[in-house]
Amino acid sequence: MERKRIYPNMWQTVPFSFDLLNQMENQGKPVKELILKNEAATELHVSKMMLSITKFSAIDAEGNEHIVTNFPGQSAVTLKGISSGQFLRSKNVVSLPEGKYTALRFYLAKEGSQFRYWDGVQESADHFGRLDFSIENGLQIEGNEAPEVKLWFDFVPFKWSSHFKPFLDLFKGNRSPRPRLANSFGN
């Protein structure tokens, strides 16, 4: 019987290898992770937002607004909560002037924005011109940060039963849901 040598480490993947490119691109500097909160959305149990963003800005500690970037012709961006494991990356946030920032502001197009609640109900959010999200613990820009940040959104997780909502709606009959966010909070 002939013996064959097998070298399993030749096919073995390196743990965390998917993040190696990001580490090389960030020059070994840790990526800042920002948790963004909107109190009114939390109180009303918003779990997901589809926003047609036209402009994105940061508010510093003194209340001055700094435009981060414009989105001409942008289609809707989906924002999900931390529990979904999804986040947005931004390379433009770290290009802000040095200082402390307390909030991020998203300017919205006149149409194409929606909110989805924890029970699966969707509502149009076209009547909002902008949404402000406070940055948990603030953001300090010192000029030597990694070239990008991760934006996490603190939304309420979906209820387990929301996945069956279309099926359950067949048995409930024809009811038109009352809008939740209409005139509930302004900016």
PyMOL commands that set and color helices and strands:
alter all, ss='L'
color gray80, all
select helices_A, chain A and resi 8-10+17-25+39-43+82-84+93-95+160-172
alter helices_A, ss='H'
color red, helices_A
select strands_A, chain A and resi 32-37+46-51+53-60+65-70+77-80+88-90+99-108+114-117+122-124+130-141+149-153
alter strands_A, ss='S'
color yellow, strands_A
deselect
rebuild
show_as cartoon
